[in-house]
Amino acid sequence: MDLPIVVPSASCAGMLRVHYRELFAGTPDQARAEALSRRVYELTEFLVWVLDLKLDDLGPPVRVALHNSCSARREMGVAGATVALLGRLAQVDLLEPDRATECCGFGGTFAVKQPEISAAMTGDKADAIASLDVSILQNNLLGPLLGIRDPRTDKRIDFVGGIRGTGELERKVDNGHFAVAFSFRATTIAQLFAVADAGKIMPPKSTWFEPKLKDGLVSHLLD
């Protein structure tokens, strides 16, 4: 009887399911390797897609940020199983970070052979502020290439409110007021929470939200 082989690590499961077939191709063990690969399951896909596990969540409410490994997302294609499994826990508020599909830089021989690059990628992925679009622009273009160290005080940079749209950016470039313009996605509430939870302050030009909350002066008549 060919029992399933359940592996708790997507990278190890990927070795057995994907690379064993390549490793033993054209050898006397090719048929055995292919038969073995068909029995391999990553743990979460087995729980969700094979067993259809039903969970009774008895734990306290908790917020969870999920990052799927590259092996799970790309090689095994089981990232959806992890999301589905956590989604079956009623007390879990699941948050998927922005740039969820980007590599975190940590794992495998890459992290050993290129530790500086690996650490930088991991830090960038984990840093709530560095992951904001405005920070990516500042850290990779405005600062190192244009010498704009502080966008709040540098006279060469200006800000156009989101409500005026990309049409206003195009107009200012076309009439020569700006040399170049950049348009960002709106800051999400999840990003705001991540920065607040880290005890940090939103960087300049990142706090525009739409729609705006109603505000104004309310007067009450006093008898």
Secondary structure, DSSP 8 states (H G I E B T S, - for coil): ----EEES-HHHHHIIIIIHHHHTTTSTTHHHHHHHHTTEEEHHHIIIIIS-------S--EEEE----HIIIIIS--HHHHHHHHHT-TTEEEE--TTTTS--S-SHHHHHHSHHHHHHHHHHHH-TTTTSHHHHHIIIIITTTT----TTT-TT-----GGGHHHHHHHHHHTTS-S---------HHHHHHHHHTT----TT----SS------------
